[in-house]
Amino acid sequence: MNKGERTRQMIIEQSAPLFNKKGMAATAMSDIMDVTKLSKGSLYVHFENKDVLVEAAVDYNMDQLQRKVIAAINKFQDPKDKLFAYIDVFKNPLNPPVAGGCPMLNFGMEADDQNPVILGKVAELVNKSQFLISEIIVEGIEKGIFKADWDHKEFSTIMFAMLEGGVFISNTTKKIDKMSMINKSLKKMIEAQLC
């Protein structure tokens, strides 16, 4: 990377947690100036406007989440262990895998009916996440680990919805007891599908 590319990347990395925590609309360019220690003119050299920076920050946050999930599940060979690892990535929403919280939930809620570009990015990751869960289940069915009649598409939606719901409950109540219940319930549901 040349100096300009490094500076652009630094701006994204420094502003991404701020957008994820504070929100796209509530984060001002002055906030970005504070965290990057750059002038407004320097920011506009690298990003023509705030919307372009927001898109880059959303991409960065969601990429960080994807990387954490993939790294967690790739530690295991067994499909059951992979599903458990996926669940455990979200076990403590008060100490989230991405600074500022779950970017799908944060940006998805803010972008709804406001920003179709960001909403599209979030929808894409929602679909990818459910597909990943479904793929792990299919792998387990093919290996004879899970019951052949397990509806992998249905469970992937249930699991994803329960995890995101648990993140929402934990963030609003500032307690993780409900997420702990969700974690245990999902694992029991998975164990019930073992051959």
C-alpha positions as a LaTeX table, in Angstrom:
\begin{tabular}{lrrr}
\hline
Residue & $x$ (\AA) & $y$ (\AA) & $z$ (\AA) \\
\hline
Met1 & 0.00 & 0.00 & 0.00 \\
Asn2 & 1.18 & 3.50 & $-0.73$ \\
Lys3 & 0.87 & 6.33 & 1.81 \\
Gly4 & $-2.54$ & 7.46 & 0.51 \\
Glu5 & $-3.94$ & 3.92 & 0.67 \\
Arg6 & $-2.57$ & 3.48 & 4.19 \\
Thr7 & $-4.15$ & 6.75 & 5.29 \\
Arg8 & $-7.48$ & 5.78 & 3.73 \\
Gln9 & $-7.36$ & 2.40 & 5.50 \\
Met10 & $-6.49$ & 4.09 & 8.80 \\
Ile11 & $-9.51$ & 6.40 & 8.45 \\
Ile12 & $-11.79$ & 3.42 & 7.85 \\
Glu13 & $-10.34$ & 1.43 & 10.76 \\
Gln14 & $-10.54$ & 4.38 & 13.16 \\
Ser15 & $-14.03$ & 5.50 & 12.14 \\
Ala16 & $-15.65$ & 2.04 & 11.80 \\
Pro17 & $-16.15$ & 1.43 & 15.55 \\
Leu18 & $-17.50$ & 4.96 & 15.93 \\
Phe19 & $-20.13$ & 4.50 & 13.21 \\
Asn20 & $-21.02$ & 1.07 & 14.61 \\
Lys21 & $-21.51$ & 2.38 & 18.15 \\
Lys22 & $-22.81$ & 5.90 & 17.63 \\
Gly23 & $-24.66$ & 5.36 & 14.37 \\
Met24 & $-24.29$ & 6.59 & 10.82 \\
Ala25 & $-26.40$ & 9.72 & 11.20 \\
Ala26 & $-25.15$ & 10.68 & 14.66 \\
Thr27 & $-21.46$ & 10.40 & 13.76 \\
Ala28 & $-20.25$ & 13.76 & 12.50 \\
Met29 & $-17.16$ & 14.44 & 10.42 \\
Ser30 & $-15.80$ & 16.28 & 13.48 \\
Asp31 & $-16.01$ & 12.96 & 15.38 \\
Ile32 & $-13.96$ & 11.34 & 12.61 \\
Met33 & $-11.48$ & 14.21 & 12.78 \\
Asp34 & $-11.12$ & 13.61 & 16.53 \\
Val35 & $-10.38$ & 9.88 & 16.24 \\
Thr36 & $-8.13$ & 10.11 & 13.17 \\
Lys37 & $-6.39$ & 13.37 & 14.14 \\
Leu38 & $-6.86$ & 14.53 & 10.54 \\
Ser39 & $-8.33$ & 17.78 & 9.24 \\
Lys40 & $-11.65$ & 17.84 & 7.41 \\
Gly41 & $-9.77$ & 18.64 & 4.19 \\
Ser42 & $-7.56$ & 15.57 & 4.64 \\
Leu43 & $-10.63$ & 13.38 & 5.15 \\
Tyr44 & $-12.21$ & 14.71 & 1.97 \\
Val45 & $-9.04$ & 13.94 & 0.01 \\
His46 & $-9.71$ & 10.24 & 0.72 \\
Phe47 & $-13.53$ & 10.20 & 0.80 \\
Glu48 & $-15.58$ & 12.52 & $-1.40$ \\
Asn49 & $-18.33$ & 12.72 & 1.25 \\
Lys50 & $-19.54$ & 11.18 & 4.48 \\
Asp51 & $-21.76$ & 8.66 & 2.67 \\
Val52 & $-18.76$ & 7.13 & 0.91 \\
Leu53 & $-16.94$ & 6.84 & 4.25 \\
Val54 & $-20.03$ & 5.32 & 5.89 \\
Glu55 & $-20.22$ & 2.62 & 3.19 \\
Ala56 & $-16.54$ & 1.79 & 3.66 \\
Ala57 & $-16.97$ & 1.67 & 7.46 \\
Val58 & $-20.03$ & $-0.59$ & 7.19 \\
Asp59 & $-18.12$ & $-2.93$ & 4.87 \\
Tyr60 & $-15.18$ & $-2.97$ & 7.28 \\
Asn61 & $-17.35$ & $-3.70$ & 10.35 \\
Met62 & $-19.24$ & $-6.50$ & 8.63 \\
Asp63 & $-16.01$ & $-7.97$ & 7.25 \\
Gln64 & $-14.58$ & $-8.01$ & 10.78 \\
Leu65 & $-17.64$ & $-9.90$ & 12.03 \\
Gln66 & $-17.44$ & $-12.42$ & 9.17 \\
Arg67 & $-13.75$ & $-13.00$ & 9.87 \\
Lys68 & $-14.39$ & $-13.65$ & 13.58 \\
Val69 & $-17.17$ & $-16.14$ & 12.83 \\
Ile70 & $-15.13$ & $-17.96$ & 10.15 \\
Ala71 & $-12.04$ & $-18.08$ & 12.39 \\
Ala72 & $-14.12$ & $-19.54$ & 15.24 \\
Ile73 & $-15.77$ & $-22.29$ & 13.19 \\
Asn74 & $-12.57$ & $-23.15$ & 11.29 \\
Lys75 & $-11.00$ & $-24.33$ & 14.55 \\
Phe76 & $-13.23$ & $-27.40$ & 14.35 \\
Gln77 & $-13.83$ & $-30.27$ & 11.95 \\
Asp78 & $-17.03$ & $-31.65$ & 13.49 \\
Pro79 & $-20.18$ & $-29.86$ & 12.23 \\
Lys80 & $-21.73$ & $-29.87$ & 15.72 \\
Asp81 & $-18.64$ & $-28.17$ & 17.12 \\
Lys82 & $-18.72$ & $-25.66$ & 14.25 \\
Leu83 & $-22.32$ & $-24.72$ & 15.08 \\
Phe84 & $-21.46$ & $-24.41$ & 18.78 \\
Ala85 & $-18.48$ & $-22.20$ & 17.88 \\
Tyr86 & $-20.72$ & $-19.98$ & 15.75 \\
Ile87 & $-23.12$ & $-19.60$ & 18.69 \\
Asp88 & $-20.28$ & $-18.84$ & 21.09 \\
Val89 & $-19.04$ & $-15.92$ & 18.97 \\
Phe90 & $-22.18$ & $-14.10$ & 20.16 \\
Lys91 & $-22.29$ & $-15.42$ & 23.74 \\
Asn92 & $-21.50$ & $-12.07$ & 25.37 \\
Pro93 & $-23.02$ & $-9.13$ & 23.49 \\
Leu94 & $-21.69$ & $-6.77$ & 26.16 \\
Asn95 & $-18.20$ & $-7.77$ & 24.96 \\
Pro96 & $-19.00$ & $-8.08$ & 21.24 \\
Pro97 & $-16.76$ & $-9.60$ & 18.58 \\
Val98 & $-16.76$ & $-6.25$ & 16.74 \\
Ala99 & $-16.25$ & $-2.94$ & 18.56 \\
Gly100 & $-19.58$ & $-1.18$ & 18.93 \\
Gly101 & $-21.75$ & $-4.30$ & 18.72 \\
Cys102 & $-23.26$ & $-6.42$ & 15.99 \\
Pro103 & $-22.99$ & $-4.39$ & 12.77 \\
Met104 & $-25.86$ & $-6.27$ & 11.13 \\
Leu105 & $-28.21$ & $-5.27$ & 13.92 \\
Asn106 & $-26.86$ & $-1.73$ & 14.34 \\
Phe107 & $-26.70$ & $-0.74$ & 10.68 \\
Gly108 & $-29.75$ & $-2.78$ & 9.68 \\
Met109 & $-31.99$ & $-1.01$ & 12.18 \\
Glu110 & $-30.68$ & 2.44 & 11.28 \\
Ala111 & $-30.72$ & 1.88 & 7.52 \\
Asp112 & $-34.27$ & 0.46 & 7.41 \\
Asp113 & $-36.30$ & 2.72 & 5.08 \\
Gln114 & $-33.50$ & 5.31 & 5.20 \\
Asn115 & $-30.52$ & 3.99 & 3.29 \\
Pro116 & $-31.18$ & 1.28 & 0.70 \\
Val117 & $-27.47$ & 0.84 & $-0.12$ \\
Ile118 & $-26.53$ & 0.06 & 3.49 \\
Leu119 & $-29.67$ & $-2.01$ & 3.97 \\
Gly120 & $-28.68$ & $-4.07$ & 0.91 \\
Lys121 & $-25.21$ & $-4.68$ & 2.38 \\
Val122 & $-26.73$ & $-5.82$ & 5.67 \\
Ala123 & $-29.28$ & $-8.05$ & 3.91 \\
Glu124 & $-26.46$ & $-9.69$ & 1.97 \\
Leu125 & $-24.60$ & $-10.56$ & 5.18 \\
Val126 & $-27.81$ & $-11.77$ & 6.85 \\
Asn127 & $-28.34$ & $-14.16$ & 3.92 \\
Lys128 & $-24.68$ & $-15.26$ & 3.92 \\
Ser129 & $-24.83$ & $-15.93$ & 7.66 \\
Gln130 & $-27.92$ & $-18.11$ & 7.39 \\
Phe131 & $-26.44$ & $-19.91$ & 4.38 \\
Leu132 & $-23.26$ & $-20.66$ & 6.37 \\
Ile133 & $-25.29$ & $-22.19$ & 9.20 \\
Ser134 & $-27.30$ & $-24.20$ & 6.67 \\
Glu135 & $-24.12$ & $-25.42$ & 4.93 \\
Ile136 & $-22.68$ & $-26.68$ & 8.21 \\
Ile137 & $-25.87$ & $-28.62$ & 8.90 \\
Val138 & $-25.89$ & $-30.11$ & 5.39 \\
Glu139 & $-22.28$ & $-31.19$ & 5.91 \\
Gly140 & $-23.31$ & $-32.88$ & 9.15 \\
Ile141 & $-26.25$ & $-34.62$ & 7.48 \\
Glu142 & $-24.00$ & $-35.87$ & 4.66 \\
Lys143 & $-21.47$ & $-37.22$ & 7.19 \\
Gly144 & $-24.22$ & $-39.00$ & 9.15 \\
Ile145 & $-23.71$ & $-36.80$ & 12.21 \\
Phe146 & $-27.12$ & $-35.10$ & 12.04 \\
Lys147 & $-30.50$ & $-36.65$ & 11.31 \\
Ala148 & $-31.28$ & $-36.77$ & 7.59 \\
Asp149 & $-34.68$ & $-35.10$ & 7.99 \\
Trp150 & $-33.38$ & $-32.01$ & 9.83 \\
Asp151 & $-34.76$ & $-28.93$ & 8.06 \\
His152 & $-31.48$ & $-27.03$ & 7.75 \\
Lys153 & $-33.04$ & $-23.94$ & 6.15 \\
Glu154 & $-35.61$ & $-23.57$ & 8.92 \\
Phe155 & $-33.06$ & $-24.07$ & 11.68 \\
Ser156 & $-30.58$ & $-21.63$ & 10.14 \\
Thr157 & $-33.28$ & $-18.94$ & 10.25 \\
Ile158 & $-34.25$ & $-19.83$ & 13.82 \\
Met159 & $-30.65$ & $-19.87$ & 15.02 \\
Phe160 & $-29.80$ & $-16.59$ & 13.33 \\
Ala161 & $-32.95$ & $-14.89$ & 14.64 \\
Met162 & $-32.40$ & $-16.14$ & 18.19 \\
Leu163 & $-28.80$ & $-14.94$ & 18.24 \\
Glu164 & $-29.63$ & $-11.50$ & 16.87 \\
Gly165 & $-32.60$ & $-11.27$ & 19.23 \\
Gly166 & $-30.32$ & $-12.19$ & 22.11 \\
Val167 & $-27.90$ & $-9.46$ & 21.09 \\
Phe168 & $-30.77$ & $-6.96$ & 21.07 \\
Ile169 & $-32.09$ & $-8.07$ & 24.48 \\
Ser170 & $-28.62$ & $-8.02$ & 26.03 \\
Asn171 & $-27.79$ & $-4.59$ & 24.64 \\
Thr172 & $-31.05$ & $-3.04$ & 25.81 \\
Thr173 & $-31.06$ & $-4.63$ & 29.30 \\
Lys174 & $-27.27$ & $-4.58$ & 29.76 \\
Lys175 & $-27.49$ & $-8.19$ & 30.97 \\
Ile176 & $-26.43$ & $-11.42$ & 29.26 \\
Asp177 & $-28.66$ & $-13.85$ & 31.17 \\
Lys178 & $-31.15$ & $-14.12$ & 28.28 \\
Met179 & $-28.34$ & $-14.69$ & 25.79 \\
Ser180 & $-27.02$ & $-17.46$ & 28.03 \\
Met181 & $-30.47$ & $-19.09$ & 27.88 \\
Ile182 & $-30.54$ & $-18.72$ & 24.10 \\
Asn183 & $-27.04$ & $-20.22$ & 23.86 \\
Lys184 & $-28.06$ & $-23.27$ & 25.90 \\
Ser185 & $-31.36$ & $-23.69$ & 24.04 \\
Leu186 & $-29.72$ & $-23.60$ & 20.62 \\
Lys187 & $-27.12$ & $-26.16$ & 21.67 \\
Lys188 & $-29.85$ & $-28.46$ & 23.01 \\
Met189 & $-31.73$ & $-28.11$ & 19.72 \\
Ile190 & $-28.56$ & $-29.06$ & 17.82 \\
Glu191 & $-27.83$ & $-32.02$ & 20.12 \\
Ala192 & $-31.39$ & $-33.27$ & 19.58 \\
Gln193 & $-30.56$ & $-33.64$ & 15.87 \\
Leu194 & $-27.52$ & $-35.87$ & 16.43 \\
Cys195 & $-27.77$ & $-39.42$ & 15.05 \\
\hline
\end{tabular}
